[in-house]
């Protein structure tokens, strides 16, 4: 039996800040992280959690940032020796970036599907439908969150090669997948604003599939439209305002295993802390047969290092957040 990964920070509903600092410390100071730092020539810092997070953010920027501001598919792959590559993969597994885990609860207030690259959008919507049809209970809604990010040519080719519509934007892919997977044709409710620029615009479409909870497809605007498109935290925060999250709500987030640590901590910061809800985050199980139409891309040591850095930055933002109480 594989060893359990290092636990992520948690938030108890109604008491969102309890246990977070201990959870962050446990993850960032775990032995797999220390071994990685040592392997790349670093010396573990003295000081408290604030000092450790600052060090790891700066250290990972120098050694593990292969995007340099670009989108994830455009990141370069580092030239690592076999021993280092093996250590990176082992560390990623120990830190919870490689293996899917099932939801820990039989029921949630809401199920949230996070968008991403085109193939990931399709796989995550399919996985959400699989969870519902396997018996997961959702009392509120299924929220499928994305943005108006334009797809790259290779994303459109990937969709076309799988016999799927070659949509223009991330939210188009999510909407097409919802219509197809949940067997719906038109939204029961829709709203939005076309501001003439994708960073400022938003849209909401709610479908009502038979025998299942309502499914909302939401495209969020950017909180910094002059700098960038909407990112994960923007979509989570924008959805929370629409659905009116309540203290004590349990929310299940669906993403890919490699993104679980960073997107889980983003959700703690943007949802658990301000709204007092609980957050569980799971990755799509690639072994499911109905996901094979769009297999996951090969995940390399460089990709794992990049997302370990993303998790560090997300945990630093969570730790440094203003306390709303």
C-alpha positions as CSV (number, residue, x, y, z in Angstrom):
1,X,0.0,0.0,0.0
2,X,1.5,3.4,-1.0
3,X,2.4,5.8,1.8
4,X,-0.2,8.5,2.5
5,X,0.8,12.0,1.3
6,X,1.6,14.8,3.7
7,X,-1.7,16.3,4.8
8,X,-2.8,19.6,3.5
9,X,-4.1,22.5,5.7
10,X,-7.7,22.3,6.7
11,X,-10.5,24.6,7.7
12,X,-13.2,23.5,10.1
13,X,-16.6,25.0,9.0
14,X,-17.5,28.0,11.2
15,X,-13.9,28.2,12.5
16,X,-11.9,28.7,9.2
17,X,-8.6,29.8,10.7
18,X,-8.2,27.0,13.2
19,X,-5.4,24.6,12.2
20,X,-4.3,26.4,9.1
21,X,-0.9,27.5,10.4
22,X,-0.1,24.1,11.7
23,X,-1.2,22.5,8.4
24,X,0.9,24.9,6.4
25,X,3.9,24.2,8.6
26,X,3.4,20.5,8.3
27,X,3.3,20.6,4.5
28,X,6.1,23.1,3.7
29,X,8.4,21.8,6.4
30,X,7.9,18.1,5.6
31,X,10.9,16.0,4.9
32,X,10.2,15.7,1.1
33,X,10.4,19.5,0.8
34,X,13.6,19.7,2.8
35,X,15.2,17.0,0.6
36,X,14.2,19.0,-2.5
37,X,15.7,22.2,-1.2
38,X,18.9,20.4,-0.3
39,X,19.1,18.8,-3.7
40,X,18.9,22.1,-5.4
41,X,21.7,23.6,-3.3
42,X,19.6,25.3,-0.6
43,X,20.1,25.5,3.2
44,X,17.0,25.3,5.3
45,X,16.4,28.7,7.0
46,X,16.1,29.6,10.6
47,X,13.1,31.5,11.8
48,X,9.3,31.1,12.0
49,X,6.8,30.1,9.4
50,X,6.8,33.5,7.8
51,X,10.5,33.3,7.3
52,X,10.3,29.7,5.8
53,X,7.5,30.7,3.4
54,X,9.5,33.7,2.2
55,X,12.6,31.6,1.7
56,X,10.7,28.9,-0.2
57,X,9.0,31.5,-2.4
58,X,12.3,33.1,-3.3
59,X,14.2,29.8,-3.6
60,X,11.5,28.2,-5.9
61,X,11.5,31.4,-8.0
62,X,15.2,30.9,-8.7
63,X,15.2,27.1,-9.2
64,X,11.6,25.9,-10.0
65,X,9.9,28.6,-12.0
66,X,10.0,27.4,-15.6
67,X,7.0,29.5,-16.7
68,X,8.6,33.0,-16.3
69,X,5.1,34.5,-16.6
70,X,4.0,32.3,-19.5
71,X,1.0,29.9,-19.5
72,X,1.7,26.4,-18.2
73,X,2.0,24.7,-21.6
74,X,4.7,27.2,-22.6
75,X,7.0,26.5,-19.6
76,X,10.4,25.1,-20.5
77,X,11.4,21.7,-19.2
78,X,14.6,21.7,-17.1
79,X,17.5,19.4,-17.8
80,X,17.7,17.3,-14.6
81,X,20.0,14.4,-14.0
82,X,18.3,11.0,-13.4
83,X,18.8,11.1,-9.6
84,X,17.3,14.5,-9.3
85,X,14.4,13.7,-11.5
86,X,13.7,10.6,-9.4
87,X,13.8,12.6,-6.2
88,X,11.4,15.2,-7.7
89,X,8.8,12.5,-8.6
90,X,9.1,10.9,-5.2
91,X,8.7,14.2,-3.5
92,X,5.7,15.1,-5.6
93,X,4.0,11.9,-4.7
94,X,4.8,12.4,-1.0
95,X,3.4,16.0,-1.1
96,X,0.1,14.8,-2.7
97,X,0.5,15.9,-6.4
98,X,0.4,12.5,-8.1
99,X,-2.4,10.2,-6.9
100,X,-6.2,10.8,-7.0
101,X,-8.1,10.3,-3.8
102,X,-11.9,9.9,-3.5
103,X,-14.1,12.5,-1.7
104,X,-14.1,12.0,2.0
105,X,-17.8,12.8,2.5
106,X,-20.9,11.3,0.9
107,X,-22.6,14.7,0.6
108,X,-21.7,18.3,0.0
109,X,-23.4,21.6,-0.1
110,X,-21.8,22.4,-3.5
111,X,-19.5,20.7,-6.0
112,X,-17.1,23.0,-7.8
113,X,-15.3,22.0,-11.0
114,X,-12.3,24.2,-11.8
115,X,-11.4,25.0,-15.4
116,X,-8.0,24.8,-17.1
117,X,-6.6,23.6,-20.4
118,X,-9.1,22.3,-22.9
119,X,-8.5,18.6,-22.2
120,X,-8.6,19.2,-18.5
121,X,-12.0,21.0,-18.7
122,X,-13.6,18.0,-20.4
123,X,-12.1,15.5,-18.1
124,X,-13.1,17.4,-14.9
125,X,-16.7,17.8,-16.1
126,X,-16.9,14.1,-16.9
127,X,-15.4,13.2,-13.5
128,X,-18.0,15.4,-11.7
129,X,-20.8,13.7,-13.6
130,X,-19.3,10.3,-12.6
131,X,-19.2,11.3,-8.9
132,X,-22.9,12.4,-9.0
133,X,-24.0,9.2,-10.8
134,X,-22.0,7.1,-8.4
135,X,-24.1,8.5,-5.5
136,X,-22.4,11.7,-4.3
137,X,-25.1,14.0,-3.0
138,X,-25.0,17.7,-3.7
139,X,-27.6,19.8,-1.9
140,X,-26.9,23.1,-3.7
141,X,-25.4,23.3,-7.2
142,X,-22.6,22.1,-9.4
143,X,-20.5,25.1,-10.3
144,X,-18.2,24.8,-13.4
145,X,-15.7,27.7,-13.2
146,X,-13.6,29.2,-16.0
147,X,-12.7,32.4,-17.8
148,X,-12.7,33.8,-21.4
149,X,-9.1,32.7,-21.9
150,X,-8.6,32.0,-25.6
151,X,-7.6,28.5,-26.4
152,X,-4.2,27.8,-28.0
153,X,-4.2,26.2,-31.5
154,X,-2.9,22.9,-30.0
155,X,-5.8,22.8,-27.6
156,X,-8.3,23.1,-30.5
157,X,-6.5,20.4,-32.3
158,X,-6.6,18.2,-29.2
159,X,-10.4,18.7,-29.1
160,X,-10.8,18.1,-32.8
161,X,-8.7,14.9,-32.7
162,X,-11.1,13.5,-30.0
163,X,-14.2,14.4,-32.1
164,X,-15.2,17.3,-29.9
165,X,-16.1,20.8,-30.9
166,X,-13.0,23.0,-31.4
167,X,-14.3,25.8,-29.2
168,X,-12.7,29.3,-28.9
169,X,-12.4,29.9,-25.1
170,X,-12.0,27.9,-21.9
171,X,-15.6,28.6,-20.8
172,X,-16.9,27.5,-24.2
173,X,-15.2,24.1,-23.7
174,X,-16.7,23.9,-20.2
175,X,-20.2,24.8,-21.5
176,X,-19.9,22.3,-24.4
177,X,-18.8,19.5,-22.0
178,X,-21.7,20.3,-19.6
179,X,-24.3,20.1,-22.4
180,X,-22.9,16.9,-23.7
181,X,-22.1,15.1,-20.4
182,X,-25.3,16.1,-18.5
183,X,-27.5,15.8,-21.7
184,X,-28.9,19.4,-21.6
185,X,-29.5,21.6,-24.5
186,X,-30.2,25.1,-23.2
187,X,-29.7,27.0,-20.0
188,X,-32.7,27.5,-17.7
189,X,-31.2,30.8,-16.6
190,X,-28.4,33.0,-17.9
191,X,-26.8,36.3,-17.1
192,X,-23.6,38.2,-17.8
193,X,-21.9,41.4,-19.0
194,X,-20.0,41.8,-22.3
195,X,-17.7,44.6,-21.4
196,X,-15.8,44.5,-24.7
197,X,-12.8,42.8,-23.3
198,X,-12.4,39.3,-21.8
199,X,-10.7,40.4,-18.7
200,X,-13.7,42.6,-17.7
201,X,-16.6,40.4,-19.0
202,X,-18.5,37.6,-17.2
203,X,-21.2,35.1,-17.9
204,X,-23.4,32.7,-16.0
205,X,-25.5,29.8,-17.5
206,X,-27.5,27.5,-15.2
207,X,-28.7,24.1,-16.6
208,X,-31.1,21.8,-14.9
209,X,-30.4,18.2,-15.8
210,X,-33.0,15.6,-14.9
211,X,-32.5,13.9,-11.5
212,X,-29.3,15.9,-10.7
213,X,-28.6,19.2,-9.0
214,X,-28.5,22.4,-11.1
215,X,-25.2,23.0,-13.0
216,X,-23.9,26.5,-13.4
217,X,-21.2,27.4,-15.9
218,X,-19.5,30.6,-14.8
219,X,-16.9,32.8,-16.5
220,X,-15.4,35.3,-14.1
221,X,-13.7,38.6,-14.8
222,X,-10.2,39.4,-13.6
223,X,-9.6,41.2,-10.4
224,X,-6.6,42.8,-12.1
225,X,-7.9,43.3,-15.7
226,X,-5.1,45.7,-16.7
227,X,-2.5,43.0,-15.9
228,X,-3.9,39.5,-16.6
229,X,-6.9,37.2,-17.3
230,X,-9.0,35.8,-14.4
231,X,-7.2,33.1,-12.4
232,X,-8.4,30.3,-10.1
233,X,-8.9,32.6,-7.1
234,X,-10.9,35.1,-9.2
235,X,-13.3,32.4,-10.4
236,X,-13.8,31.0,-6.8
237,X,-14.4,34.4,-5.3
238,X,-16.8,35.4,-8.1
239,X,-18.8,32.2,-7.8
240,X,-19.1,32.6,-4.0
241,X,-20.7,35.9,-4.4
242,X,-23.3,34.4,-6.8
243,X,-24.2,31.3,-4.8
244,X,-24.2,33.1,-1.4
245,X,-22.0,30.6,0.5
246,X,-23.1,30.2,4.1
247,X,-21.0,29.3,7.2
248,X,-20.9,25.5,7.6
249,X,-21.3,24.7,3.9
250,X,-19.1,21.9,2.8
251,X,-17.6,22.4,-0.7
252,X,-15.9,19.8,-2.9
253,X,-13.4,21.1,-5.4
254,X,-12.5,19.0,-8.5
255,X,-9.2,19.6,-10.3
256,X,-6.2,17.5,-11.4
257,X,-4.1,15.7,-8.8
258,X,-1.0,17.9,-9.7
259,X,-3.0,21.1,-8.8
260,X,-4.7,19.8,-5.6
261,X,-2.3,21.5,-3.1
262,X,-2.2,24.9,-4.6
263,X,-5.9,25.1,-5.6
264,X,-7.0,23.7,-2.3
265,X,-5.1,26.5,-0.5
266,X,-6.5,29.1,-2.9
267,X,-10.0,27.9,-1.9
268,X,-9.2,28.1,1.8
269,X,-8.1,31.7,1.3
270,X,-10.9,32.8,-1.0
271,X,-13.8,30.7,0.3
272,X,-13.1,29.1,3.7
273,X,-11.7,32.2,5.5
274,X,-14.3,34.8,4.4
275,X,-17.4,32.5,4.3
276,X,-16.7,30.0,7.1
277,X,-17.2,27.0,4.8
278,X,-15.3,23.7,4.7
279,X,-13.2,22.7,1.7
280,X,-12.2,19.3,0.3
281,X,-10.2,19.1,-2.9
282,X,-9.8,16.0,-5.1
283,X,-8.1,15.2,-8.4
284,X,-9.6,13.5,-11.4
285,X,-9.0,9.7,-11.3
286,X,-7.3,9.0,-14.7
287,X,-8.2,5.3,-14.4
288,X,-11.9,5.9,-15.2
289,X,-12.7,4.5,-18.7
290,X,-15.0,7.4,-19.7
291,X,-12.1,9.8,-19.3
292,X,-9.9,8.1,-21.9
293,X,-11.3,10.1,-24.8
294,X,-8.9,12.9,-23.7
295,X,-5.9,11.4,-21.8
296,X,-3.9,13.6,-19.4
297,X,-0.7,15.1,-20.8
298,X,2.6,13.6,-19.7
299,X,3.6,15.1,-16.4
300,X,7.3,15.7,-16.1
301,X,9.6,16.5,-13.2
302,X,9.6,20.1,-14.3
303,X,5.9,20.3,-14.2
304,X,5.8,18.9,-10.7
305,X,8.5,21.3,-9.5
306,X,6.4,24.2,-11.0
307,X,3.3,23.1,-9.2
308,X,5.2,22.6,-5.9
309,X,6.2,26.2,-6.3
310,X,2.5,27.1,-7.0
311,X,1.5,25.4,-3.8
312,X,4.2,27.3,-1.8
313,X,3.0,30.6,-3.2
314,X,-0.6,29.7,-2.4
315,X,0.2,28.7,1.1
316,X,2.2,31.9,1.6
317,X,-0.8,33.9,0.4
318,X,-3.1,32.0,2.8
319,X,-0.7,32.5,5.7
320,X,-0.2,36.2,5.0
321,X,-3.9,37.0,4.3
322,X,-5.6,39.7,6.4
323,X,-7.6,38.1,9.2
324,X,-11.3,39.1,8.7
325,X,-12.2,38.5,12.4
